[in-house]
Amino acid sequence: MTDPSQIQKARDVFFAHKGLPVDQIGHSILRSWIRCADMGLDAQAVPPVSAPTASEIRLLHEKHEALRRISRPELDALYTEAREISGIVILTNAKGEILDAVGDPTFADKAAQVALRPGALWSEDGTGTNAIGTALAERRAVVVNGAEHYFQSHQVLTCAATPIIDPRGAIIGVLDISAPASRENGHTIGLVRMAVEQIEHRLFRGGFDGCQTLRFQTDPNLLGVAREGILVVRNGIIVAANRRGLSLIGRTWDRLDELHVEEVFDVHAGHLASGRLKALDGRDFFAQVDGEEAGQALPVGPQQSLEDIELSTIRQALAAHNGNVSAAARHLGIHRSTIYRRIPNA
């Protein structure tokens, strides 16, 4: 957990306009503080607290029902984790408006006092530096502890959030766990990341009209689960992908609609087939192309629950680090206690 005294020193330097505390605070937090200051936000002020009506919340839920439905298994799975640290799990839309908040009832009441409730907006422009708004601005996982929040009234919170990105690279929401700043919750960002991977993986379940969906990994056992790479191809051009797929081929969302599969894989005339797939850089993958007859395809496991994928991921990390729980925890970005809870005899 970040040292509170170090954060306070960084605040003293930044808010007294004595310079930029680049060596005292995380760069994502500092960039957020700069954005908030540029927007004219007063860190000493009380941020505006919106009080949406029941009708407004109902309309918000109806508008984002698809996102709420596809994310429900992860909110339910993280509910227990949130209660163990006296916190809540939050789902927002792409603007940062809270759609759902579930978890510890006592903390939920306190959180509502700082507007951590359905309908409230947690973008940086209205709520300053916070995990939800900063994850949206940075397009990446963010942890904001206590005094790292821009507004003083939010320093009672510690939050970990990851944006949910759709197959075209657009942010459609954020998943967050928030808890009292006094609680140690450094492992939660790893759990939130894994939950978001599962949500994003589910977005590809229905397929895409007129396209091939390529699922690939270096390990065939990872086909069919959230950690597989996915590329959606139309007429030989990659038109959609998940983060894992882009990472495996070393590309970004910017290349969608222009990157041909022949620029990445050793295939003839853009023809993709299940089986072994060789990349132009020499790496070998195992591939499954959706839509092929079952006899042509590699066997792919069924959709797994968040608990299943967590257990599988943890076991793989333990195996990769020869059973070293500390090393596996660092690799996954979670706390050792989480591994012991999931696998008691680890």
C-alpha positions as CSV (number, residue, x, y, z in Angstrom):
1,M,0.0,0.0,0.0
2,T,1.2,3.5,-0.8
3,D,2.9,5.3,2.2
4,P,0.4,8.0,3.4
5,S,3.2,10.3,4.5
6,Q,4.7,10.1,1.0
7,I,1.4,11.0,-0.6
8,Q,1.0,14.0,1.8
9,K,4.5,15.2,0.8
10,A,3.5,15.0,-2.8
11,R,0.3,17.0,-2.1
12,D,2.2,19.6,-0.2
13,V,4.5,20.1,-3.2
14,F,1.8,20.0,-5.9
15,F,-1.0,22.1,-4.3
16,A,1.5,24.7,-3.0
17,H,2.7,25.1,-6.6
18,K,6.2,24.2,-5.6
19,G,6.8,21.9,-8.6
20,L,5.8,18.4,-9.8
21,P,6.4,15.6,-7.3
22,V,7.4,13.1,-10.0
23,D,9.4,10.9,-7.6
24,Q,6.9,11.0,-4.8
25,I,3.6,9.8,-6.5
26,G,2.6,7.5,-9.2
27,H,2.7,9.0,-12.7
28,S,-1.0,8.2,-13.4
29,I,-2.0,10.0,-10.2
30,L,0.1,13.0,-11.0
31,R,-1.2,13.2,-14.6
32,S,-4.7,13.2,-13.1
33,W,-4.0,15.9,-10.6
34,I,-2.6,18.0,-13.4
35,R,-5.8,17.4,-15.5
36,C,-8.0,18.3,-12.5
37,A,-6.0,21.5,-11.8
38,D,-6.2,22.5,-15.5
39,M,-10.0,22.1,-15.3
40,G,-10.0,24.6,-12.4
41,L,-11.1,22.1,-9.7
42,D,-10.5,23.3,-6.1
43,A,-9.1,20.4,-4.0
44,Q,-10.3,22.1,-0.9
45,A,-13.9,22.5,-2.1
46,V,-16.7,20.0,-1.5
47,P,-17.3,18.3,-4.8
48,P,-20.9,18.5,-6.1
49,V,-23.1,15.6,-5.0
50,S,-25.8,14.7,-7.5
51,A,-29.0,13.2,-6.2
52,P,-30.7,11.4,-9.2
53,T,-34.3,10.6,-8.9
54,A,-35.6,7.0,-8.9
55,S,-37.0,7.7,-12.4
56,E,-33.6,8.8,-13.7
57,I,-31.9,5.8,-12.2
58,R,-34.5,3.5,-13.8
59,L,-33.9,5.1,-17.2
60,L,-30.1,4.7,-16.7
61,H,-30.5,1.0,-15.9
62,E,-32.7,0.5,-18.9
63,K,-30.3,2.2,-21.2
64,H,-27.4,0.0,-20.0
65,E,-29.3,-3.2,-19.3
66,A,-27.0,-5.2,-21.7
67,L,-23.8,-4.1,-19.8
68,R,-25.4,-4.8,-16.4
69,R,-26.6,-8.2,-17.5
70,I,-23.2,-9.3,-19.0
71,S,-21.4,-8.0,-15.9
72,R,-23.7,-9.5,-13.3
73,P,-21.7,-12.8,-12.8
74,E,-18.6,-10.7,-11.9
75,L,-20.4,-8.4,-9.5
76,D,-21.8,-11.4,-7.8
77,A,-18.4,-13.2,-7.7
78,L,-16.6,-10.1,-6.3
79,Y,-19.4,-9.4,-3.7
80,T,-17.8,-11.7,-1.1
81,E,-14.3,-10.2,-1.7
82,A,-15.7,-6.7,-1.3
83,R,-17.4,-7.6,2.0
84,E,-14.2,-9.1,3.4
85,I,-12.5,-5.7,3.1
86,S,-15.7,-3.8,4.2
87,G,-16.0,-2.4,0.6
88,I,-18.3,-2.4,-2.3
89,V,-18.2,-3.5,-6.0
90,I,-19.2,-0.8,-8.5
91,L,-20.1,-1.0,-12.2
92,T,-20.3,2.2,-14.2
93,N,-21.0,3.2,-17.8
94,A,-18.5,4.8,-20.1
95,K,-19.2,8.3,-18.7
96,G,-18.5,7.1,-15.1
97,E,-22.2,7.1,-14.0
98,I,-22.7,4.3,-11.4
99,L,-25.1,1.6,-12.5
100,D,-24.7,-0.9,-9.6
101,A,-23.0,-0.9,-6.2
102,V,-23.1,-4.0,-4.1
103,G,-21.1,-5.1,-1.0
104,D,-20.8,-4.4,2.7
105,P,-24.0,-2.7,3.8
106,T,-22.3,-0.6,6.5
107,F,-19.7,0.8,4.1
108,A,-22.4,1.2,1.4
109,D,-24.2,3.7,3.7
110,K,-21.0,5.7,4.3
111,A,-20.1,5.5,0.6
112,A,-23.5,6.9,-0.3
113,Q,-22.5,10.0,1.7
114,V,-19.7,10.7,-0.8
115,A,-22.0,9.8,-3.8
116,L,-20.8,6.2,-4.3
117,R,-24.4,5.2,-5.3
118,P,-26.3,4.5,-8.5
119,G,-26.8,7.4,-10.7
120,A,-23.8,9.4,-9.4
121,L,-21.2,10.6,-11.8
122,W,-17.5,9.8,-11.1
123,S,-15.7,11.2,-14.1
124,E,-12.6,13.3,-13.3
125,D,-14.1,16.6,-14.5
126,G,-16.7,16.4,-11.8
127,T,-15.2,14.2,-9.1
128,G,-11.5,14.8,-9.5
129,T,-8.9,12.1,-9.2
130,N,-10.6,8.8,-8.4
131,A,-10.1,5.2,-9.6
132,I,-13.2,5.2,-11.9
133,G,-12.6,8.6,-13.5
134,T,-8.9,8.1,-13.8
135,A,-9.2,4.6,-15.3
136,L,-11.5,6.2,-17.9
137,A,-9.0,8.9,-18.6
138,E,-6.0,6.7,-18.7
139,R,-7.7,3.7,-20.4
140,R,-6.0,1.3,-17.9
141,A,-6.2,-0.2,-14.5
142,V,-5.8,2.3,-11.7
143,V,-5.5,2.2,-7.9
144,V,-6.2,5.4,-6.0
145,N,-5.4,5.3,-2.2
146,G,-6.6,7.8,0.4
147,A,-5.0,11.1,-0.1
148,E,-4.2,10.4,-3.8
149,H,-7.8,11.4,-4.4
150,Y,-7.9,15.0,-5.6
151,F,-10.7,16.2,-3.3
152,Q,-10.1,16.0,0.4
153,S,-13.5,14.6,1.2
154,H,-12.7,11.5,-0.9
155,Q,-9.6,10.6,1.0
156,V,-11.6,8.3,3.2
157,L,-11.6,5.9,0.2
158,T,-9.2,3.5,-1.4
159,C,-10.3,2.3,-4.9
160,A,-9.2,-0.1,-7.6
161,A,-10.7,0.1,-11.1
162,T,-10.3,-1.3,-14.6
163,P,-12.1,0.0,-17.8
164,I,-14.2,-2.5,-19.7
165,I,-13.2,-2.3,-23.4
166,D,-15.4,-3.6,-26.3
167,P,-14.2,-5.5,-29.3
168,R,-13.7,-2.3,-31.3
169,G,-11.5,-0.7,-28.6
170,A,-14.2,1.6,-27.1
171,I,-14.6,1.9,-23.3
172,I,-18.1,0.8,-22.4
173,G,-17.8,0.9,-18.6
174,V,-15.6,0.5,-15.5
175,L,-15.5,-2.2,-12.8
176,D,-14.3,-0.9,-9.4
177,I,-13.8,-2.1,-5.8
178,S,-13.9,0.7,-3.2
179,A,-13.2,0.3,0.5
180,P,-12.2,2.4,3.5
181,A,-8.8,3.9,3.1
182,S,-7.8,2.3,6.4
183,R,-8.2,-1.2,4.9
184,E,-5.3,-3.1,3.2
185,N,-6.6,-4.1,-0.3
186,G,-3.6,-4.1,-2.5
187,H,-4.6,-7.5,-4.0
188,T,-8.0,-6.2,-5.3
189,I,-6.7,-4.7,-8.6
190,G,-5.6,-8.2,-9.7
191,L,-9.1,-9.6,-9.0
192,V,-10.8,-6.6,-10.8
193,R,-8.5,-7.2,-13.9
194,M,-9.4,-10.9,-14.0
195,A,-13.1,-10.0,-13.7
196,V,-12.9,-7.5,-16.5
197,E,-11.1,-10.1,-18.7
198,Q,-14.1,-12.4,-18.2
199,I,-16.6,-9.7,-19.1
200,E,-14.7,-8.7,-22.2
201,H,-14.4,-12.3,-23.2
202,R,-18.1,-12.7,-23.0
203,L,-18.6,-9.9,-25.5
204,F,-17.3,-12.2,-28.2
205,R,-19.7,-15.1,-27.4
206,G,-22.4,-14.2,-30.0
207,G,-20.0,-14.0,-33.0
208,F,-20.0,-11.3,-35.7
209,D,-22.0,-11.5,-38.9
210,G,-19.9,-12.0,-42.0
211,C,-16.7,-12.5,-40.0
212,Q,-14.4,-15.2,-38.7
213,T,-13.5,-15.2,-35.1
214,L,-9.9,-16.4,-34.5
215,R,-9.2,-17.6,-30.9
216,F,-5.5,-18.4,-30.3
217,Q,-2.9,-18.9,-27.6
218,T,0.6,-20.5,-27.2
219,D,-1.0,-23.0,-24.9
220,P,-4.0,-25.0,-26.3
221,N,-5.4,-25.4,-22.8
222,L,-6.1,-21.6,-22.7
223,L,-8.4,-21.8,-25.8
224,G,-12.0,-21.2,-24.8
225,V,-11.2,-19.2,-21.6
226,A,-10.8,-15.5,-20.9
227,R,-7.0,-15.5,-21.3
228,E,-7.2,-16.6,-25.0
229,G,-6.4,-14.0,-27.7
230,I,-9.3,-13.1,-30.0
231,L,-9.2,-11.5,-33.4
232,V,-12.3,-10.9,-35.6
233,V,-11.5,-11.0,-39.3
234,R,-13.6,-9.8,-42.3
235,N,-12.3,-10.4,-45.8
236,G,-8.8,-10.9,-44.4
237,I,-8.8,-7.7,-42.4
238,I,-8.8,-7.6,-38.5
239,V,-11.8,-5.5,-37.6
240,A,-12.1,-6.3,-33.8
241,A,-10.1,-7.9,-31.1
242,N,-9.6,-8.3,-27.3
243,R,-6.7,-6.9,-25.4
244,R,-5.0,-10.3,-25.1
245,G,-5.2,-10.9,-28.9
246,L,-3.6,-7.5,-29.6
247,S,-0.9,-8.0,-27.0
248,L,0.0,-11.4,-28.5
249,I,0.5,-9.9,-32.0
250,G,2.1,-6.7,-30.7
251,R,-0.5,-4.4,-32.2
252,T,-2.9,-1.7,-30.9
253,W,-6.6,-0.8,-31.4
254,D,-5.4,1.9,-33.9
255,R,-4.6,-0.9,-36.5
256,L,-8.2,-2.2,-36.7
257,D,-9.7,-2.0,-40.1
258,E,-6.3,-1.8,-41.8
259,L,-4.2,-4.7,-40.5
260,H,-4.4,-7.8,-42.8
261,V,-3.9,-11.2,-41.2
262,E,-1.1,-11.9,-43.7
263,E,0.9,-9.2,-42.0
264,V,0.8,-11.2,-38.8
265,F,0.4,-14.9,-39.6
266,D,1.9,-17.2,-42.2
267,V,-1.4,-17.9,-44.0
268,H,-2.3,-18.1,-47.7
269,A,-4.8,-15.6,-49.2
270,G,-5.9,-14.8,-45.7
271,H,-7.2,-18.3,-45.1
272,L,-7.5,-19.1,-41.4
273,A,-8.1,-22.6,-40.1
274,S,-8.1,-24.3,-36.7
275,G,-4.9,-26.1,-35.7
276,R,-1.4,-24.8,-35.5
277,L,-0.9,-21.2,-36.6
278,K,2.5,-19.7,-37.2
279,A,3.2,-16.0,-36.8
280,L,5.6,-14.2,-39.2
281,D,8.0,-13.6,-36.3
282,G,8.4,-17.4,-35.9
283,R,6.1,-18.0,-32.9
284,D,3.7,-20.9,-32.9
285,F,0.1,-20.7,-31.7
286,F,-2.8,-23.0,-31.4
287,A,-5.9,-21.7,-33.1
288,Q,-9.6,-22.2,-33.1
289,V,-11.7,-20.5,-35.9
290,D,-15.3,-20.2,-34.9
291,G,-17.9,-21.5,-37.4
292,E,-15.9,-24.5,-38.5
293,E,-17.4,-28.0,-38.3
294,A,-16.6,-29.7,-35.0
295,G,-14.5,-32.3,-36.7
296,Q,-12.1,-29.7,-38.0
297,A,-11.6,-27.8,-34.7
298,L,-9.3,-28.3,-31.8
299,P,-11.2,-29.2,-28.6
300,V,-12.1,-26.0,-26.7
301,G,-13.3,-26.0,-23.1
302,P,-16.7,-24.7,-22.0
303,Q,-17.2,-21.1,-20.8
304,Q,-15.9,-20.9,-17.3
305,S,-17.1,-19.0,-14.3
306,L,-14.9,-16.3,-12.7
307,E,-14.1,-18.7,-9.9
308,D,-12.9,-21.3,-12.4
309,I,-10.8,-18.9,-14.4
310,E,-9.3,-17.5,-11.1
311,L,-8.4,-21.0,-9.9
312,S,-6.9,-21.9,-13.3
313,T,-4.9,-18.7,-13.6
314,I,-3.6,-19.1,-10.0
315,R,-2.6,-22.7,-10.6
316,Q,-0.8,-21.8,-13.8
317,A,1.1,-19.0,-12.0
318,L,2.1,-21.3,-9.2
319,A,3.3,-23.9,-11.7
320,A,5.3,-21.3,-13.6
321,H,7.0,-20.2,-10.3
322,N,7.6,-23.7,-9.0
323,G,5.0,-23.3,-6.2
324,N,6.4,-20.0,-4.9
325,V,3.2,-18.3,-3.6
326,S,4.9,-14.9,-3.2
327,A,6.2,-14.9,-6.8
328,A,2.9,-16.1,-8.2
329,A,1.1,-13.4,-6.3
330,R,3.4,-10.7,-7.6
331,H,3.0,-12.1,-11.2
332,L,-0.9,-11.9,-10.9
333,G,-1.0,-8.6,-9.0
334,I,-2.8,-10.1,-6.1
335,H,-2.1,-10.7,-2.4
336,R,-0.7,-14.0,-1.1
337,S,-3.7,-14.3,1.1
338,T,-6.0,-14.5,-1.9
339,I,-4.1,-17.5,-3.2
340,Y,-4.3,-19.2,0.2
341,R,-8.0,-18.6,0.3
342,R,-8.5,-20.0,-3.2
343,I,-6.1,-22.9,-2.8
344,P,-5.6,-23.6,1.0
345,N,-2.8,-26.1,0.5
346,A,-0.8,-24.0,-1.9
